[in-house]
Structure formats: structure tokens, C-alpha cells
């Protein structure tokens, strides 16, 4: 089983070196997607034996994930594990994802910061937790799922399963598109507990998304667009169905 660990980064000079050092203790194949960093991040990457994709400008969190998926597919990896670079995810948990992947029972192994909170000292900013709960509940209600954390970026994806999907959301709402299509494709999904860590609760999304109402509206727009686009596949999960005309037109515009 060949596994790629992919790390999206944007202006992470504070964290990049300790995170990479820890990740490399658990992974031989590491890809960093630098999403147009303007700080010293690009200069620090050559200090580590990792592959790098560099965006000339900031193109979005979802776009970085899509680049990682394409790399994994072209280079023949079986799984890709994504982990954030702000020390909110513990690289020491990578073996848990590998163990779950090796069981061959799942297509998506999603970290959840809320499955096991015993002994957890950190708490997320209340507004972020409220939005996570709201969107997670909407996804569960619409898709009859039982997710506890719709937004955690610490995940393992089976590459062959990703090839069946039509993912193109470039921004932070990427998980909304992903969960709808994962359900429509009848992917086998499980959650495993990961640590809840918030080292810097002042970190922002940037621009209009720093406004809670704007961010929530954006998430819902993408979620409900995907629900409309894949309505037939959701009604009959796993069926081979083309995108609706509405969704096809939107994709062409993007």
C-alpha cells in the first residue's frame, strides 16, 4: 500500500519545519502544496526531503487538496493522507490512519476532533464550533449520515475512490462538496478521533470569510448547490449519473 502525505500550506513559516520533521518520522512520501506563500515558507522547504507544488498566487485550500489528489493519482499512490500545517493536527496520529486504511474496509477515514474529548484542554472559538455544528448537522440531515466533524482536514482518502468524483471547489467549502459526492458515490466512510488543538485562536480565514455570517452562507451555498447537482445520485447512491445542466454550467463558469 503506497501512501502519500499531503500538506497544504500558506504562510506557515512559524510551523513548517517542526511539522515536517514530525511528519517525516511517520511517512516516506510527503508532498507540500504551497498556496502562494508570501512569507519565508518557500525558502524553508528545501531543508526537508519533500516534494513541492508551488502556486504563484493564492488559489485556495480546496485547490491545494485537488492538486494533492491529482499528484497521488498520477504517481500511482493507493492512499493520500491530508494534514494541516498549523500544529492543530498531530503527525503522531498518522499510523492510526494507516492502520484503518490497511484494514481495507473504508474509502474515507476522517479525523474527528469531537469523537473523544476526554482530557481535552483546548476549546475551539465558540463561533467556529457553532458553524461546524450547524453545517455538520445539515449534512447529516440531508444525507442521513452520522458525522461528528465535517471540517477536519486530517483525512485519509482512497485514491481510486477519488477518481470517481467530480471535485472542483477551490475554497474552504471544499468539504461540503466532498461529503455530498462521497455519499452519492456510496463511499465507505468512518471517523477516528484526533486531538482537539487550537494553538492560535486568532488565526483568520482572510477577507470576507472572517465574517461568520458570510462564511456560513458560503458553506451553505456550496452544500445546497451540490445537493441539487447530484440529486439523482443521492436518491440512488452509487448510480452513474451525469451532472445536471445547472451544475455543468456552474463548473464551466468556474
TORKOL-471359 format. One record per residue (C-alpha): residue in three letters; residue number from 1; y negated, x negated, z negated. Coordinates in steps of 0.05 Angstrom, whole numbers, padded with zeros to 5 digits. Layout:
BEGIN
resn,resi,yy,xx,zz
ALA,NUM,Y,X,Z
...
***
This chain:
BEGIN
resn,resi,yy,xx,zz
UNK,1,00000,00000,00000
UNK,2,-00065,-00032,00024
UNK,3,-00126,-00012,-00016
UNK,4,-00200,-00025,-00003
UNK,5,-00250,-00020,-00059
UNK,6,-00318,00001,-00031
UNK,7,-00383,-00005,-00069
UNK,8,-00447,00028,-00043
UNK,9,-00509,-00009,-00068
UNK,10,-00583,-00001,-00064
UNK,11,-00630,-00048,-00103
UNK,12,-00577,-00067,-00153
UNK,13,-00597,-00140,-00167
UNK,14,-00592,-00126,-00242
UNK,15,-00519,-00105,-00238
UNK,16,-00488,-00130,-00174
UNK,17,-00460,-00197,-00198
UNK,18,-00427,-00174,-00263
UNK,19,-00399,-00112,-00228
UNK,20,-00370,-00153,-00170
UNK,21,-00340,-00204,-00218
UNK,22,-00304,-00148,-00256
UNK,23,-00282,-00111,-00193
UNK,24,-00252,-00174,-00163
UNK,25,-00207,-00181,-00224
UNK,26,-00171,-00118,-00200
UNK,27,-00179,-00118,-00125
UNK,28,-00167,-00167,-00068
UNK,29,-00204,-00127,-00014
UNK,30,-00276,-00109,-00032
UNK,31,-00329,-00081,00014
UNK,32,-00402,-00075,-00006
UNK,33,-00446,-00027,00033
UNK,34,-00518,-00050,00022
UNK,35,-00561,00010,00039
UNK,36,-00624,-00027,00058
UNK,37,-00639,-00060,-00009
UNK,38,-00709,-00089,-00015
UNK,39,-00696,-00130,-00078
UNK,40,-00654,-00193,-00086
UNK,41,-00587,-00156,-00077
UNK,42,-00572,-00183,-00007
UNK,43,-00583,-00255,-00030
UNK,44,-00532,-00248,-00086
UNK,45,-00475,-00220,-00044
UNK,46,-00455,-00287,-00012
UNK,47,-00437,-00312,-00082
UNK,48,-00374,-00269,-00080
UNK,49,-00314,-00263,-00033
UNK,50,-00331,-00194,-00008
UNK,51,-00343,-00162,00060
UNK,52,-00412,-00133,00071
UNK,53,-00443,-00078,00113
UNK,54,-00518,-00082,00113
UNK,55,-00564,-00025,00132
UNK,56,-00631,-00047,00159
UNK,57,-00663,00013,00125
UNK,58,-00641,00061,00071
UNK,59,-00595,00112,00104
UNK,60,-00567,00150,00044
UNK,61,-00509,00149,-00005
UNK,62,-00465,00193,00038
UNK,63,-00477,00149,00098
UNK,64,-00453,00089,00058
UNK,65,-00389,00125,00040
UNK,66,-00377,00144,00112
UNK,67,-00385,00071,00132
UNK,68,-00333,00053,00080
UNK,69,-00284,00105,00106
UNK,70,-00292,00081,00177
UNK,71,-00281,00009,00156
UNK,72,-00218,00028,00118
UNK,73,-00190,00067,00177
UNK,74,-00204,00013,00229
UNK,75,-00177,-00043,00185
UNK,76,-00113,-00006,00170
UNK,77,-00121,00008,00096
UNK,78,-00079,00063,00064
UNK,79,-00129,00080,00008
UNK,80,-00202,00069,-00006
UNK,81,-00229,00069,-00077
UNK,82,-00304,00080,-00085
UNK,83,-00341,00056,-00146
UNK,84,-00415,00055,-00162
UNK,85,-00453,-00009,-00178
UNK,86,-00497,00012,-00236
UNK,87,-00445,-00003,-00291
UNK,88,-00433,00071,-00301
UNK,89,-00362,00061,-00277
UNK,90,-00313,00012,-00310
UNK,91,-00276,-00031,-00259
UNK,92,-00221,-00038,-00311
UNK,93,-00202,00034,-00292
UNK,94,-00184,00014,-00221
UNK,95,-00110,00004,-00240
UNK,96,-00107,00077,-00262
UNK,97,-00128,00099,-00192
UNK,98,-00078,00052,-00161
UNK,99,-00022,00079,-00204
UNK,100,-00039,00150,-00185
UNK,101,-00042,00131,-00111
UNK,102,00025,00096,-00114
UNK,103,00057,00159,-00141
UNK,104,00047,00188,-00070
UNK,105,00032,00257,-00099
UNK,106,-00042,00262,-00082
UNK,107,-00093,00254,-00025
UNK,108,-00154,00251,-00070
UNK,109,-00157,00222,-00140
UNK,110,-00225,00239,-00170
UNK,111,-00253,00208,-00233
UNK,112,-00280,00257,-00285
UNK,113,-00327,00238,-00340
UNK,114,-00314,00304,-00375
UNK,115,-00238,00308,-00380
UNK,116,-00234,00266,-00443
UNK,117,-00297,00260,-00484
UNK,118,-00264,00238,-00548
UNK,119,-00301,00178,-00577
UNK,120,-00354,00181,-00523
UNK,121,-00422,00158,-00549
UNK,122,-00463,00166,-00486
UNK,123,-00491,00232,-00462
UNK,124,-00519,00246,-00393
UNK,125,-00591,00270,-00386
UNK,126,-00589,00345,-00400
UNK,127,-00618,00365,-00333
UNK,128,-00566,00324,-00294
UNK,129,-00509,00352,-00336
UNK,130,-00535,00423,-00325
UNK,131,-00537,00414,-00249
UNK,132,-00468,00383,-00250
UNK,133,-00440,00442,-00289
UNK,134,-00475,00492,-00244
UNK,135,-00451,00462,-00178
UNK,136,-00381,00447,-00204
UNK,137,-00374,00520,-00226
UNK,138,-00398,00544,-00159
UNK,139,-00348,00501,-00122
UNK,140,-00292,00525,-00168
UNK,141,-00312,00597,-00159
UNK,142,-00318,00593,-00084
UNK,143,-00254,00552,-00072
UNK,144,-00211,00572,-00131
UNK,145,-00209,00500,-00155
UNK,146,-00209,00472,-00225
UNK,147,-00255,00412,-00220
UNK,148,-00290,00387,-00283
UNK,149,-00336,00336,-00249
UNK,150,-00358,00349,-00177
UNK,151,-00404,00289,-00173
UNK,152,-00367,00229,-00200
UNK,153,-00369,00172,-00149
UNK,154,-00307,00137,-00176
UNK,155,-00253,00163,-00130
UNK,156,-00192,00143,-00090
UNK,157,-00182,00173,-00021
UNK,158,-00120,00171,00023
UNK,159,-00146,00144,00089
UNK,160,-00100,00186,00133
UNK,161,-00128,00249,00098
UNK,162,-00199,00227,00112
UNK,163,-00183,00222,00186
UNK,164,-00171,00298,00187
UNK,165,-00241,00313,00162
UNK,166,-00308,00321,00198
UNK,167,-00355,00289,00147
UNK,168,-00427,00274,00165
UNK,169,-00471,00289,00105
UNK,170,-00514,00226,00094
UNK,171,-00545,00241,00027
UNK,172,-00528,00254,-00046
UNK,173,-00499,00322,-00028
UNK,174,-00440,00288,00006
UNK,175,-00392,00314,-00049
UNK,176,-00409,00386,-00032
UNK,177,-00387,00376,00040
UNK,178,-00327,00336,00018
UNK,179,-00298,00387,-00031
UNK,180,-00303,00444,00018
UNK,181,-00268,00405,00073
UNK,182,-00216,00377,00025
UNK,183,-00198,00448,00005
UNK,184,-00198,00472,00077
UNK,185,-00150,00416,00095
UNK,186,-00104,00432,00036
UNK,187,-00111,00362,00008
UNK,188,-00074,00348,-00056
UNK,189,-00127,00335,-00109
UNK,190,-00123,00310,-00181
UNK,191,-00174,00286,-00232
UNK,192,-00164,00229,-00280
UNK,193,-00210,00214,-00339
UNK,194,-00261,00158,-00333
UNK,195,-00312,00135,-00384
UNK,196,-00379,00171,-00390
UNK,197,-00430,00115,-00388
UNK,198,-00505,00123,-00380
UNK,199,-00538,00054,-00388
UNK,200,-00604,00075,-00357
UNK,201,-00620,00150,-00362
UNK,202,-00687,00136,-00329
UNK,203,-00656,00120,-00261
UNK,204,-00682,00166,-00207
UNK,205,-00657,00194,-00141
UNK,206,-00723,00178,-00107
UNK,207,-00774,00223,-00072
UNK,208,-00769,00299,-00075
UNK,209,-00698,00296,-00104
UNK,210,-00727,00274,-00170
UNK,211,-00748,00347,-00179
UNK,212,-00689,00385,-00209
UNK,213,-00703,00449,-00171
UNK,214,-00708,00412,-00104
UNK,215,-00644,00374,-00117
UNK,216,-00605,00436,-00138
UNK,217,-00630,00473,-00077
UNK,218,-00608,00416,-00032
UNK,219,-00538,00414,-00062
UNK,220,-00531,00489,-00053
UNK,221,-00556,00487,00018
UNK,222,-00503,00436,00038
UNK,223,-00449,00472,-00002
UNK,224,-00462,00540,00029
UNK,225,-00471,00512,00098
UNK,226,-00402,00481,00093
UNK,227,-00372,00545,00066
UNK,228,-00399,00582,00128
UNK,229,-00378,00527,00176
UNK,230,-00306,00526,00150
UNK,231,-00298,00599,00131
UNK,232,-00236,00608,00174
UNK,233,-00203,00545,00148
UNK,234,-00219,00565,00076
UNK,235,-00188,00633,00087
UNK,236,-00126,00599,00115
UNK,237,-00127,00528,00085
UNK,238,-00099,00473,00130
UNK,239,-00105,00511,00195
UNK,240,-00131,00473,00256
UNK,241,-00197,00507,00270
UNK,242,-00259,00482,00307
UNK,243,-00326,00484,00274
UNK,244,-00366,00547,00280
UNK,245,-00422,00547,00331
UNK,246,-00473,00545,00275
UNK,247,-00442,00483,00244
UNK,248,-00433,00449,00312
UNK,249,-00506,00459,00327
UNK,250,-00526,00431,00260
UNK,251,-00482,00369,00270
UNK,252,-00514,00356,00338
UNK,253,-00582,00361,00307
UNK,254,-00563,00311,00253
***
